[in-house]
Amino acid sequence: MTNLTSVSKVKIKQRRKHLKRRRQLKLLQACWRSLLAGSIAGSLLWALVFPRWTLQQPSQVLVKGNQFLSAQAIRSQVQWSYPQLLLQIEPQQLSEKLESQAPIAEATITRQLLPPSLTIQVKERRPVALALPPEQLGDSGSPAEVGFIDKQGVWMPKSSYIAPGENFEIPNLKVVAFKARYRPYWSNIYQTIRHSTVEIFALDWRNPSNLILKTELGNVHLGSAYTHQFQEQLAVLARMQNLHTQVDSNRIAYIDLTTPESPSVQMKAVSLDRPESHTPVQLPLPSLRNLLME
């Protein structure tokens, strides 16, 4: 019995030591977890207030992808005061703000902590035409400011290019009295003009019932601004490139393509009293048919 009692006491003592070590280990683990959590929290707090993680000057805002707007012009749209805490910048909000500016179609924002910087990757709208306001006053349907139009028909104020990039060029094509309601038609019209063999200098939309083209052959009347015959009309115009061989170009009042199946050339009437009378007379049909058959 004595031996059994001694063995039991030894086991109890060993068990107590084992339990004590486990309690000490758990306490140590709890301390380490607390220390680790405190370190992480402290690191985050330090990161938020650490002065080196701020944008101190505009040069830390990098602009990429710009061709027509200068980096300075894009930075000016941000309208920040410096220093600017980098982690407080919301990339999505900044993207939406920049994309609300007409010349910028798309903006992607990337933050970098070391070294602290912000990258703005932009996709610009390329101006393809110079938009001129109508001469008439009070035409609220047209912008009163000179601007530009991209190939999708988005109007952009000229003032947005106050600091243009090195690749920016004022388009040769001019559009007078462009209105928002013409935008659905613009893309097809512009693509047709681009591929035209007759050089087109301007589109005059002041009269919605008669779109006028200013071309190397003279003024061309197309009729309704909403015409769906534009490609056909320009195809007929291309066949009239040798018009100057049949008619003195100085005597042409305008080319009438309102009905492309029956084109006509309106001439300035010449009289002894008024040598430069502008009363239009139609070019004889046989001459025009011969010209179109060449």
Backbone hydrogen bonds, N-H to C=O, Kabsch-Sander energy under -0.5 kcal/mol:
donor,donor_aa,acceptor,acceptor_aa,energy
5,T,1,M,-2.4
6,S,2,T,-2.0
7,V,3,N,-2.2
8,S,4,L,-2.1
9,K,5,T,-2.1
10,V,6,S,-1.9
11,K,7,V,-2.3
12,I,8,S,-2.6
13,K,9,K,-2.3
14,Q,10,V,-2.5
15,R,11,K,-2.6
16,R,12,I,-2.3
17,K,13,K,-1.9
18,H,14,Q,-2.5
19,L,15,R,-2.7
20,K,16,R,-2.2
21,R,17,K,-2.5
22,R,18,H,-2.2
23,R,19,L,-2.4
24,Q,20,K,-2.2
25,L,21,R,-2.6
26,K,22,R,-2.7
27,L,23,R,-2.2
28,L,24,Q,-2.5
29,Q,25,L,-2.7
30,A,26,K,-2.4
31,C,27,L,-2.2
32,W,28,L,-2.3
33,R,29,Q,-2.5
34,S,30,A,-2.4
35,L,31,C,-2.7
36,L,32,W,-2.8
37,A,33,R,-2.8
38,G,34,S,-2.5
39,S,35,L,-2.2
40,I,36,L,-2.6
41,A,37,A,-2.6
42,G,38,G,-2.7
43,S,39,S,-2.7
44,L,40,I,-2.6
45,L,41,A,-2.4
46,W,42,G,-2.7
47,A,43,S,-2.7
48,L,44,L,-2.1
49,V,45,L,-1.6
50,F,46,W,-1.7
53,W,50,F,-1.8
55,L,84,Q,-3.2
56,Q,54,T,-0.8
60,Q,57,Q,-2.0
61,V,58,P,-2.2
62,L,60,Q,-0.8
62,L,118,L,-3.2
64,K,120,I,-2.8
70,S,163,A,-1.9
74,I,70,S,-1.8
75,R,71,A,-2.7
76,S,72,Q,-2.0
77,Q,73,A,-0.6
77,Q,74,I,-1.0
78,V,75,R,-1.5
79,Q,75,R,-0.8
84,Q,55,L,-2.2
86,L,53,W,-1.6
88,Q,85,L,-1.0
89,I,86,L,-1.3
94,L,90,E,-2.3
95,S,91,P,-2.5
96,E,92,Q,-2.3
97,K,93,Q,-2.0
98,L,94,L,-2.3
99,E,95,S,-2.6
100,S,96,E,-1.0
101,Q,98,L,-1.5
104,I,101,Q,-1.9
105,A,103,P,-0.6
105,A,123,K,-2.2
106,E,123,K,-1.6
108,T,121,Q,-2.7
110,T,119,T,-2.2
112,Q,117,S,-2.4
117,S,112,Q,-2.5
118,L,60,Q,-2.4
119,T,110,T,-2.9
120,I,62,L,-3.4
121,Q,108,T,-2.8
121,Q,119,T,-0.6
122,V,64,K,-2.6
122,V,120,I,-0.6
123,K,106,E,-2.6
125,R,103,P,-3.0
126,R,124,E,-0.5
128,V,149,I,-3.3
129,A,149,I,-1.4
130,L,173,L,-3.0
131,A,129,A,-0.6
131,A,147,G,-2.5
132,L,130,L,-0.6
132,L,175,V,-3.2
139,D,136,Q,-0.6
140,S,138,G,-1.5
142,S,139,D,-1.4
147,G,131,A,-2.4
148,F,156,M,-3.1
149,I,129,A,-2.1
150,D,154,V,-1.7
153,G,150,D,-1.8
156,M,148,F,-3.1
158,K,146,V,-2.0
160,S,157,P,-1.4
161,Y,158,K,-1.9
162,I,159,S,-1.0
165,G,68,F,-2.3
167,N,67,Q,-1.1
168,F,165,G,-1.3
174,K,201,F,-2.0
175,V,130,L,-2.8
176,V,203,L,-3.1
177,A,132,L,-2.5
180,A,141,G,-0.7
182,Y,179,K,-1.8
183,R,180,A,-1.4
185,Y,182,Y,-1.7
186,W,182,Y,-1.1
186,W,183,R,-0.8
187,S,183,R,-0.7
189,I,185,Y,-2.0
190,Y,186,W,-3.4
191,Q,187,S,-2.2
192,T,188,N,-2.1
193,I,189,I,-2.3
194,R,190,Y,-2.5
195,H,191,Q,-1.3
196,S,193,I,-1.4
199,E,197,T,-0.5
201,F,214,K,-3.2
202,A,214,K,-1.3
203,L,174,K,-2.2
204,D,212,I,-3.1
205,W,176,V,-2.3
205,W,203,L,-0.7
210,N,207,N,-2.4
211,L,223,G,-3.4
212,I,204,D,-2.0
213,L,220,V,-2.8
214,K,202,A,-2.6
215,T,213,L,-0.7
215,T,218,G,-1.7
216,E,199,E,-1.9
218,G,215,T,-1.1
220,V,213,L,-2.7
221,H,255,I,-3.0
222,L,211,L,-2.6
225,A,208,P,-2.7
227,T,224,S,-1.5
233,Q,229,Q,-3.0
234,L,230,F,-2.4
235,A,231,Q,-1.9
236,V,232,E,-2.0
237,L,233,Q,-2.1
238,A,234,L,-2.1
239,R,235,A,-1.1
240,M,237,L,-1.5
241,Q,238,A,-1.1
243,L,240,M,-1.9
245,T,242,N,-1.7
246,Q,243,L,-1.7
247,V,243,L,-2.2
249,S,247,V,-0.6
251,R,248,D,-2.2
252,I,249,S,-1.1
253,A,251,R,-0.5
253,A,266,Q,-2.8
254,Y,266,Q,-1.6
255,I,219,N,-2.8
256,D,254,Y,-0.5
256,D,264,S,-3.1
257,L,221,H,-2.8
257,L,255,I,-0.7
262,S,259,T,-2.2
264,S,256,D,-2.0
266,Q,254,Y,-2.8
266,Q,264,S,-0.5
267,M,265,V,-0.5
267,M,281,V,-4.5
268,K,251,R,-3.3
269,A,267,M,-0.5
269,A,279,T,-1.8
271,S,269,A,-0.5
271,S,274,R,-1.1
277,S,274,R,-1.8
281,V,267,M,-1.9
283,L,265,V,-2.7
287,S,284,P,-0.6
288,L,284,P,-1.6
289,R,285,L,-2.9
290,N,286,P,-2.3
291,L,287,S,-2.0
292,L,288,L,-2.3
293,M,289,R,-1.5
294,E,290,N,-0.6
294,E,291,L,-1.0
